[in-house]
Amino acid sequence: MKLKQEQIQRLAGKVYNDLSTNALIIPRGESAKVVDAIARVITQNFAAEQSLERDAERLLDETIAAMGRGAAEIDRRRMLKMIKDKLAKERKIVL
């Protein structure tokens, strides 16, 4: 998913507000710094997910190429999901 930086900032602000409103965190210090930290984590998570997506596509292409003619019967979407799930588990990424 591709979000603009301003959308990520708004999302981070919403996360911060919801957590503090529901007393799930006790705000200390400047809220702007906390919101910026949340935004950095969200950005890093999206980057990791995009990297996983690229790697899964590459692995799928390699697998299909190695299978040759037998690959014609493979459901590409299903196989891609299986590869992504496996990579996510290995990399400890929650999709």
Backbone atoms as SQL, in Angstrom:
CREATE TABLE atoms (id INTEGER PRIMARY KEY, chain TEXT, resi INTEGER, resn TEXT, atom TEXT, x REAL, y REAL, z REAL);
INSERT INTO atoms VALUES
  (1, 'A', 1, 'MET', 'N', 0.850, -1.169, 0.000),
  (2, 'A', 1, 'MET', 'CA', 0.000, 0.000, 0.000),
  (3, 'A', 1, 'MET', 'C', 0.896, 1.233, 0.000),
  (4, 'A', 2, 'LYS', 'N', 0.596, 2.155, -0.857),
  (5, 'A', 2, 'LYS', 'CA', 1.396, 3.366, -0.973),
  (6, 'A', 2, 'LYS', 'C', 0.618, 4.532, -0.377),
  (7, 'A', 3, 'LEU', 'N', 1.156, 5.105, 0.688),
  (8, 'A', 3, 'LEU', 'CA', 0.549, 6.267, 1.317),
  (9, 'A', 3, 'LEU', 'C', 1.515, 7.436, 1.227),
  (10, 'A', 4, 'LYS', 'N', 0.960, 8.630, 1.124),
  (11, 'A', 4, 'LYS', 'CA', 1.777, 9.836, 1.142),
  (12, 'A', 4, 'LYS', 'C', 2.218, 10.091, 2.579),
  (13, 'A', 5, 'GLN', 'N', 3.304, 10.843, 2.726),
  (14, 'A', 5, 'GLN', 'CA', 3.831, 11.111, 4.060),
  (15, 'A', 5, 'GLN', 'C', 2.801, 11.830, 4.936),
  (16, 'A', 6, 'GLU', 'N', 2.027, 12.726, 4.350),
  (17, 'A', 6, 'GLU', 'CA', 1.013, 13.440, 5.145),
  (18, 'A', 6, 'GLU', 'C', -0.080, 12.483, 5.622),
  (19, 'A', 7, 'GLN', 'N', -0.406, 11.473, 4.821),
  (20, 'A', 7, 'GLN', 'CA', -1.389, 10.476, 5.238),
  (21, 'A', 7, 'GLN', 'C', -0.840, 9.635, 6.388),
  (22, 'A', 8, 'ILE', 'N', 0.439, 9.301, 6.306),
  (23, 'A', 8, 'ILE', 'CA', 1.068, 8.535, 7.380),
  (24, 'A', 8, 'ILE', 'C', 1.089, 9.359, 8.662),
  (25, 'A', 9, 'GLN', 'N', 1.380, 10.655, 8.551),
  (26, 'A', 9, 'GLN', 'CA', 1.378, 11.533, 9.727),
  (27, 'A', 9, 'GLN', 'C', -0.009, 11.596, 10.362),
  (28, 'A', 10, 'ARG', 'N', -1.042, 11.718, 9.518),
  (29, 'A', 10, 'ARG', 'CA', -2.411, 11.749, 10.048),
  (30, 'A', 10, 'ARG', 'C', -2.757, 10.432, 10.732),
  (31, 'A', 11, 'LEU', 'N', -2.362, 9.328, 10.116),
  (32, 'A', 11, 'LEU', 'CA', -2.603, 8.013, 10.703),
  (33, 'A', 11, 'LEU', 'C', -1.884, 7.886, 12.044),
  (34, 'A', 12, 'ALA', 'N', -0.641, 8.337, 12.102),
  (35, 'A', 12, 'ALA', 'CA', 0.125, 8.286, 13.346),
  (36, 'A', 12, 'ALA', 'C', -0.540, 9.142, 14.425),
  (37, 'A', 13, 'GLY', 'N', -1.026, 10.316, 14.040),
  (38, 'A', 13, 'GLY', 'CA', -1.741, 11.169, 14.990),
  (39, 'A', 13, 'GLY', 'C', -3.001, 10.511, 15.506),
  (40, 'A', 14, 'LYS', 'N', -3.718, 9.849, 14.620),
  (41, 'A', 14, 'LYS', 'CA', -4.945, 9.138, 15.016),
  (42, 'A', 14, 'LYS', 'C', -4.615, 7.998, 15.976),
  (43, 'A', 15, 'VAL', 'N', -3.561, 7.248, 15.677),
  (44, 'A', 15, 'VAL', 'CA', -3.142, 6.153, 16.562),
  (45, 'A', 15, 'VAL', 'C', -2.803, 6.711, 17.944),
  (46, 'A', 16, 'TYR', 'N', -2.014, 7.784, 17.969),
  (47, 'A', 16, 'TYR', 'CA', -1.633, 8.402, 19.241),
  (48, 'A', 16, 'TYR', 'C', -2.862, 8.874, 20.018),
  (49, 'A', 17, 'ASN', 'N', -3.762, 9.582, 19.332),
  (50, 'A', 17, 'ASN', 'CA', -4.959, 10.091, 20.004),
  (51, 'A', 17, 'ASN', 'C', -5.827, 8.961, 20.543),
  (52, 'A', 18, 'ASP', 'N', -6.012, 7.914, 19.758),
  (53, 'A', 18, 'ASP', 'CA', -6.832, 6.787, 20.209),
  (54, 'A', 18, 'ASP', 'C', -6.204, 6.088, 21.409),
  (55, 'A', 19, 'LEU', 'N', -4.897, 5.897, 21.368),
  (56, 'A', 19, 'LEU', 'CA', -4.222, 5.237, 22.488),
  (57, 'A', 19, 'LEU', 'C', -4.300, 6.073, 23.757),
  (58, 'A', 20, 'SER', 'N', -4.097, 7.371, 23.640),
  (59, 'A', 20, 'SER', 'CA', -4.140, 8.219, 24.831),
  (60, 'A', 20, 'SER', 'C', -5.568, 8.428, 25.323),
  (61, 'A', 21, 'THR', 'N', -6.530, 8.541, 24.419),
  (62, 'A', 21, 'THR', 'CA', -7.931, 8.714, 24.808),
  (63, 'A', 21, 'THR', 'C', -8.452, 7.496, 25.564),
  (64, 'A', 22, 'ASN', 'N', -8.048, 6.320, 25.128),
  (65, 'A', 22, 'ASN', 'CA', -8.500, 5.083, 25.766),
  (66, 'A', 22, 'ASN', 'C', -7.595, 4.654, 26.917),
  (67, 'A', 23, 'ALA', 'N', -6.714, 5.541, 27.347),
  (68, 'A', 23, 'ALA', 'CA', -5.806, 5.307, 28.471),
  (69, 'A', 23, 'ALA', 'C', -4.955, 4.051, 28.277),
  (70, 'A', 24, 'LEU', 'N', -4.599, 3.769, 27.035),
  (71, 'A', 24, 'LEU', 'CA', -3.726, 2.631, 26.757),
  (72, 'A', 24, 'LEU', 'C', -2.257, 3.040, 26.837),
  (73, 'A', 25, 'ILE', 'N', -2.024, 4.349, 26.781),
  (74, 'A', 25, 'ILE', 'CA', -0.687, 4.890, 27.017),
  (75, 'A', 25, 'ILE', 'C', -0.837, 6.104, 27.922),
  (76, 'A', 26, 'ILE', 'N', 0.226, 6.416, 28.620),
  (77, 'A', 26, 'ILE', 'CA', 0.252, 7.621, 29.439),
  (78, 'A', 26, 'ILE', 'C', 1.204, 8.589, 28.750),
  (79, 'A', 27, 'PRO', 'N', 0.656, 9.640, 28.147),
  (80, 'A', 27, 'PRO', 'CA', 1.501, 10.580, 27.401),
  (81, 'A', 27, 'PRO', 'C', 2.508, 11.280, 28.313),
  (82, 'A', 28, 'ARG', 'N', 3.768, 11.273, 27.889),
  (83, 'A', 28, 'ARG', 'CA', 4.828, 11.995, 28.588),
  (84, 'A', 28, 'ARG', 'C', 5.602, 12.771, 27.540),
  (85, 'A', 29, 'GLY', 'N', 5.931, 13.967, 27.843),
  (86, 'A', 29, 'GLY', 'CA', 6.702, 14.761, 26.887),
  (87, 'A', 29, 'GLY', 'C', 5.831, 15.293, 25.767),
  (88, 'A', 30, 'GLU', 'N', 6.489, 15.644, 24.693),
  (89, 'A', 30, 'GLU', 'CA', 5.802, 16.253, 23.561),
  (90, 'A', 30, 'GLU', 'C', 5.101, 15.198, 22.710),
  (91, 'A', 31, 'SER', 'N', 3.834, 15.435, 22.450),
  (92, 'A', 31, 'SER', 'CA', 3.082, 14.481, 21.630),
  (93, 'A', 31, 'SER', 'C', 3.602, 14.454, 20.191),
  (94, 'A', 32, 'ALA', 'N', 4.137, 15.575, 19.712),
  (95, 'A', 32, 'ALA', 'CA', 4.646, 15.637, 18.335),
  (96, 'A', 32, 'ALA', 'C', 5.794, 14.652, 18.126),
  (97, 'A', 33, 'LYS', 'N', 6.647, 14.495, 19.134),
  (98, 'A', 33, 'LYS', 'CA', 7.765, 13.550, 19.017),
  (99, 'A', 33, 'LYS', 'C', 7.254, 12.114, 18.968),
  (100, 'A', 34, 'VAL', 'N', 6.242, 11.838, 19.769),
  (101, 'A', 34, 'VAL', 'CA', 5.668, 10.486, 19.789),
  (102, 'A', 34, 'VAL', 'C', 4.988, 10.195, 18.455),
  (103, 'A', 35, 'VAL', 'N', 4.240, 11.156, 17.945),
  (104, 'A', 35, 'VAL', 'CA', 3.565, 10.990, 16.654),
  (105, 'A', 35, 'VAL', 'C', 4.595, 10.774, 15.546),
  (106, 'A', 36, 'ASP', 'N', 5.698, 11.517, 15.590),
  (107, 'A', 36, 'ASP', 'CA', 6.760, 11.329, 14.591),
  (108, 'A', 36, 'ASP', 'C', 7.362, 9.929, 14.681),
  (109, 'A', 37, 'ALA', 'N', 7.548, 9.434, 15.902),
  (110, 'A', 37, 'ALA', 'CA', 8.096, 8.082, 16.083),
  (111, 'A', 37, 'ALA', 'C', 7.127, 7.033, 15.544),
  (112, 'A', 38, 'ILE', 'N', 5.844, 7.215, 15.806),
  (113, 'A', 38, 'ILE', 'CA', 4.829, 6.291, 15.285),
  (114, 'A', 38, 'ILE', 'C', 4.843, 6.325, 13.760),
  (115, 'A', 39, 'ALA', 'N', 4.950, 7.514, 13.189),
  (116, 'A', 39, 'ALA', 'CA', 4.987, 7.655, 11.727),
  (117, 'A', 39, 'ALA', 'C', 6.212, 6.947, 11.143),
  (118, 'A', 40, 'ARG', 'N', 7.361, 7.045, 11.820),
  (119, 'A', 40, 'ARG', 'CA', 8.567, 6.349, 11.344),
  (120, 'A', 40, 'ARG', 'C', 8.363, 4.838, 11.345),
  (121, 'A', 41, 'VAL', 'N', 7.743, 4.326, 12.392),
  (122, 'A', 41, 'VAL', 'CA', 7.494, 2.882, 12.478),
  (123, 'A', 41, 'VAL', 'C', 6.541, 2.441, 11.370),
  (124, 'A', 42, 'ILE', 'N', 5.508, 3.221, 11.125),
  (125, 'A', 42, 'ILE', 'CA', 4.557, 2.894, 10.051),
  (126, 'A', 42, 'ILE', 'C', 5.278, 2.895, 8.704),
  (127, 'A', 43, 'THR', 'N', 6.118, 3.896, 8.469),
  (128, 'A', 43, 'THR', 'CA', 6.869, 3.987, 7.217),
  (129, 'A', 43, 'THR', 'C', 7.800, 2.791, 7.057),
  (130, 'A', 44, 'GLN', 'N', 8.487, 2.421, 8.130),
  (131, 'A', 44, 'GLN', 'CA', 9.382, 1.256, 8.085),
  (132, 'A', 44, 'GLN', 'C', 8.603, -0.022, 7.800),
  (133, 'A', 45, 'ASN', 'N', 7.421, -0.133, 8.391),
  (134, 'A', 45, 'ASN', 'CA', 6.596, -1.319, 8.173),
  (135, 'A', 45, 'ASN', 'C', 6.164, -1.414, 6.718),
  (136, 'A', 46, 'PHE', 'N', 5.751, -0.298, 6.132),
  (137, 'A', 46, 'PHE', 'CA', 5.361, -0.297, 4.719),
  (138, 'A', 46, 'PHE', 'C', 6.545, -0.652, 3.827),
  (139, 'A', 47, 'ALA', 'N', 7.728, -0.143, 4.162),
  (140, 'A', 47, 'ALA', 'CA', 8.927, -0.453, 3.375),
  (141, 'A', 47, 'ALA', 'C', 9.253, -1.942, 3.454),
  (142, 'A', 48, 'ALA', 'N', 9.132, -2.520, 4.642),
  (143, 'A', 48, 'ALA', 'CA', 9.396, -3.953, 4.808),
  (144, 'A', 48, 'ALA', 'C', 8.382, -4.776, 4.023),
  (145, 'A', 49, 'GLU', 'N', 7.139, -4.336, 4.036),
  (146, 'A', 49, 'GLU', 'CA', 6.096, -5.051, 3.294),
  (147, 'A', 49, 'GLU', 'C', 6.332, -4.962, 1.783),
  (148, 'A', 50, 'GLN', 'N', 6.764, -3.813, 1.304),
  (149, 'A', 50, 'GLN', 'CA', 7.061, -3.662, -0.127),
  (150, 'A', 50, 'GLN', 'C', 8.246, -4.531, -0.532),
  (151, 'A', 51, 'SER', 'N', 9.249, -4.606, 0.323),
  (152, 'A', 51, 'SER', 'CA', 10.406, -5.458, 0.056),
  (153, 'A', 51, 'SER', 'C', 9.984, -6.920, 0.007),
  (154, 'A', 52, 'LEU', 'N', 9.125, -7.307, 0.936),
  (155, 'A', 52, 'LEU', 'CA', 8.612, -8.678, 0.961),
  (156, 'A', 52, 'LEU', 'C', 7.833, -8.977, -0.314),
  (157, 'A', 53, 'GLU', 'N', 7.042, -8.038, -0.757),
  (158, 'A', 53, 'GLU', 'CA', 6.247, -8.201, -1.981),
  (159, 'A', 53, 'GLU', 'C', 7.155, -8.415, -3.198),
  (160, 'A', 54, 'ARG', 'N', 8.197, -7.592, -3.307),
  (161, 'A', 54, 'ARG', 'CA', 9.145, -7.734, -4.425),
  (162, 'A', 54, 'ARG', 'C', 9.851, -9.083, -4.387),
  (163, 'A', 55, 'ASP', 'N', 10.288, -9.485, -3.193),
  (164, 'A', 55, 'ASP', 'CA', 10.982, -10.766, -3.061),
  (165, 'A', 55, 'ASP', 'C', 10.063, -11.934, -3.383),
  (166, 'A', 56, 'ALA', 'N', 8.804, -11.846, -2.963),
  (167, 'A', 56, 'ALA', 'CA', 7.841, -12.912, -3.251),
  (168, 'A', 56, 'ALA', 'C', 7.596, -13.016, -4.755),
  (169, 'A', 57, 'GLU', 'N', 7.464, -11.888, -5.427),
  (170, 'A', 57, 'GLU', 'CA', 7.277, -11.888, -6.883),
  (171, 'A', 57, 'GLU', 'C', 8.481, -12.521, -7.584),
  (172, 'A', 58, 'ARG', 'N', 9.672, -12.143, -7.128),
  (173, 'A', 58, 'ARG', 'CA', 10.893, -12.687, -7.726),
  (174, 'A', 58, 'ARG', 'C', 10.974, -14.204, -7.518),
  (175, 'A', 59, 'LEU', 'N', 10.691, -14.662, -6.298),
  (176, 'A', 59, 'LEU', 'CA', 10.715, -16.101, -6.024),
  (177, 'A', 59, 'LEU', 'C', 9.676, -16.847, -6.852),
  (178, 'A', 60, 'LEU', 'N', 8.510, -16.262, -6.996),
  (179, 'A', 60, 'LEU', 'CA', 7.466, -16.893, -7.802),
  (180, 'A', 60, 'LEU', 'C', 7.907, -17.003, -9.257),
  (181, 'A', 61, 'ASP', 'N', 8.471, -15.932, -9.794),
  (182, 'A', 61, 'ASP', 'CA', 8.951, -15.964, -11.179),
  (183, 'A', 61, 'ASP', 'C', 10.036, -17.025, -11.367),
  (184, 'A', 62, 'GLU', 'N', 10.948, -17.119, -10.397),
  (185, 'A', 62, 'GLU', 'CA', 12.004, -18.130, -10.471),
  (186, 'A', 62, 'GLU', 'C', 11.422, -19.541, -10.418),
  (187, 'A', 63, 'THR', 'N', 10.448, -19.739, -9.544),
  (188, 'A', 63, 'THR', 'CA', 9.823, -21.055, -9.399),
  (189, 'A', 63, 'THR', 'C', 9.098, -21.451, -10.674),
  (190, 'A', 64, 'ILE', 'N', 8.353, -20.524, -11.237),
  (191, 'A', 64, 'ILE', 'CA', 7.611, -20.811, -12.471),
  (192, 'A', 64, 'ILE', 'C', 8.579, -21.096, -13.620),
  (193, 'A', 65, 'ALA', 'N', 9.662, -20.331, -13.690),
  (194, 'A', 65, 'ALA', 'CA', 10.654, -20.561, -14.744),
  (195, 'A', 65, 'ALA', 'C', 11.301, -21.934, -14.590),
  (196, 'A', 66, 'ALA', 'N', 11.558, -22.343, -13.350),
  (197, 'A', 66, 'ALA', 'CA', 12.185, -23.642, -13.107),
  (198, 'A', 66, 'ALA', 'C', 11.243, -24.797, -13.435),
  (199, 'A', 67, 'MET', 'N', 9.945, -24.560, -13.281),
  (200, 'A', 67, 'MET', 'CA', 8.965, -25.617, -13.541),
  (201, 'A', 67, 'MET', 'C', 8.712, -25.813, -15.033),
  (202, 'A', 68, 'GLY', 'N', 8.988, -24.803, -15.805),
  (203, 'A', 68, 'GLY', 'CA', 8.786, -24.914, -17.249),
  (204, 'A', 68, 'GLY', 'C', 7.326, -25.077, -17.615),
  (205, 'A', 69, 'ARG', 'N', 7.032, -26.082, -18.414),
  (206, 'A', 69, 'ARG', 'CA', 5.667, -26.290, -18.929),
  (207, 'A', 69, 'ARG', 'C', 4.674, -26.634, -17.820),
  (208, 'A', 70, 'GLY', 'N', 5.138, -27.254, -16.760),
  (209, 'A', 70, 'GLY', 'CA', 4.239, -27.641, -15.670),
  (210, 'A', 70, 'GLY', 'C', 3.651, -26.460, -14.927),
  (211, 'A', 71, 'ALA', 'N', 4.210, -25.292, -15.130),
  (212, 'A', 71, 'ALA', 'CA', 3.748, -24.097, -14.431),
  (213, 'A', 71, 'ALA', 'C', 2.447, -23.553, -14.992),
  (214, 'A', 72, 'ALA', 'N', 2.008, -24.051, -16.130),
  (215, 'A', 72, 'ALA', 'CA', 0.800, -23.531, -16.772),
  (216, 'A', 72, 'ALA', 'C', -0.439, -23.739, -15.912),
  (217, 'A', 73, 'GLU', 'N', -0.428, -24.766, -15.083),
  (218, 'A', 73, 'GLU', 'CA', -1.609, -25.094, -14.280),
  (219, 'A', 73, 'GLU', 'C', -1.597, -24.427, -12.907),
  (220, 'A', 74, 'ILE', 'N', -0.581, -23.653, -12.615),
  (221, 'A', 74, 'ILE', 'CA', -0.450, -23.046, -11.290),
  (222, 'A', 74, 'ILE', 'C', -1.301, -21.783, -11.193),
  (223, 'A', 75, 'ASP', 'N', -1.997, -21.658, -10.073),
  (224, 'A', 75, 'ASP', 'CA', -2.750, -20.439, -9.770),
  (225, 'A', 75, 'ASP', 'C', -1.744, -19.424, -9.213),
  (226, 'A', 76, 'ARG', 'N', -1.344, -18.492, -10.042),
  (227, 'A', 76, 'ARG', 'CA', -0.284, -17.541, -9.685),
  (228, 'A', 76, 'ARG', 'C', -0.623, -16.744, -8.426),
  (229, 'A', 77, 'ARG', 'N', -1.848, -16.303, -8.318),
  (230, 'A', 77, 'ARG', 'CA', -2.255, -15.490, -7.165),
  (231, 'A', 77, 'ARG', 'C', -2.159, -16.285, -5.863),
  (232, 'A', 78, 'ARG', 'N', -2.613, -17.524, -5.915),
  (233, 'A', 78, 'ARG', 'CA', -2.582, -18.379, -4.723),
  (234, 'A', 78, 'ARG', 'C', -1.136, -18.704, -4.330),
  (235, 'A', 79, 'MET', 'N', -0.322, -19.004, -5.323),
  (236, 'A', 79, 'MET', 'CA', 1.079, -19.318, -5.072),
  (237, 'A', 79, 'MET', 'C', 1.807, -18.101, -4.502),
  (238, 'A', 80, 'LEU', 'N', 1.513, -16.916, -5.033),
  (239, 'A', 80, 'LEU', 'CA', 2.133, -15.693, -4.531),
  (240, 'A', 80, 'LEU', 'C', 1.766, -15.476, -3.072),
  (241, 'A', 81, 'LYS', 'N', 0.513, -15.698, -2.729),
  (242, 'A', 81, 'LYS', 'CA', 0.072, -15.542, -1.334),
  (243, 'A', 81, 'LYS', 'C', 0.815, -16.514, -0.429),
  (244, 'A', 82, 'MET', 'N', 0.974, -17.750, -0.871),
  (245, 'A', 82, 'MET', 'CA', 1.685, -18.744, -0.067),
  (246, 'A', 82, 'MET', 'C', 3.142, -18.324, 0.153),
  (247, 'A', 83, 'ILE', 'N', 3.777, -17.832, -0.888),
  (248, 'A', 83, 'ILE', 'CA', 5.169, -17.390, -0.771),
  (249, 'A', 83, 'ILE', 'C', 5.264, -16.185, 0.157),
  (250, 'A', 84, 'LYS', 'N', 4.349, -15.230, 0.002),
  (251, 'A', 84, 'LYS', 'CA', 4.352, -14.050, 0.869),
  (252, 'A', 84, 'LYS', 'C', 4.150, -14.436, 2.323),
  (253, 'A', 85, 'ASP', 'N', 3.218, -15.345, 2.578),
  (254, 'A', 85, 'ASP', 'CA', 2.969, -15.788, 3.950),
  (255, 'A', 85, 'ASP', 'C', 4.211, -16.440, 4.554),
  (256, 'A', 86, 'LYS', 'N', 4.883, -17.259, 3.758),
  (257, 'A', 86, 'LYS', 'CA', 6.090, -17.935, 4.244),
  (258, 'A', 86, 'LYS', 'C', 7.198, -16.924, 4.528),
  (259, 'A', 87, 'LEU', 'N', 7.420, -15.996, 3.609),
  (260, 'A', 87, 'LEU', 'CA', 8.443, -14.975, 3.817),
  (261, 'A', 87, 'LEU', 'C', 8.108, -14.095, 5.024),
  (262, 'A', 88, 'ALA', 'N', 6.846, -13.743, 5.178),
  (263, 'A', 88, 'ALA', 'CA', 6.430, -12.912, 6.307),
  (264, 'A', 88, 'ALA', 'C', 6.699, -13.632, 7.624),
  (265, 'A', 89, 'LYS', 'N', 6.414, -14.904, 7.663),
  (266, 'A', 89, 'LYS', 'CA', 6.659, -15.684, 8.878),
  (267, 'A', 89, 'LYS', 'C', 8.153, -15.739, 9.179),
  (268, 'A', 90, 'GLU', 'N', 8.969, -15.982, 8.141),
  (269, 'A', 90, 'GLU', 'CA', 10.420, -16.040, 8.320),
  (270, 'A', 90, 'GLU', 'C', 10.981, -14.702, 8.797),
  (271, 'A', 91, 'ARG', 'N', 10.447, -13.619, 8.270),
  (272, 'A', 91, 'ARG', 'CA', 10.946, -12.277, 8.602),
  (273, 'A', 91, 'ARG', 'C', 10.221, -11.659, 9.789),
  (274, 'A', 92, 'LYS', 'N', 9.266, -12.394, 10.334),
  (275, 'A', 92, 'LYS', 'CA', 8.476, -11.929, 11.481),
  (276, 'A', 92, 'LYS', 'C', 7.782, -10.605, 11.179),
  (277, 'A', 93, 'ILE', 'N', 7.131, -10.587, 10.014),
  (278, 'A', 93, 'ILE', 'CA', 6.354, -9.422, 9.585),
  (279, 'A', 93, 'ILE', 'C', 4.881, -9.803, 9.634),
  (280, 'A', 94, 'VAL', 'N', 4.088, -8.966, 10.263),
  (281, 'A', 94, 'VAL', 'CA', 2.648, -9.193, 10.308),
  (282, 'A', 94, 'VAL', 'C', 2.028, -8.478, 9.119),
  (283, 'A', 95, 'LEU', 'N', 1.317, -9.245, 8.290),
  (284, 'A', 95, 'LEU', 'CA', 0.678, -8.655, 7.107),
  (285, 'A', 95, 'LEU', 'C', -0.726, -8.196, 7.433);
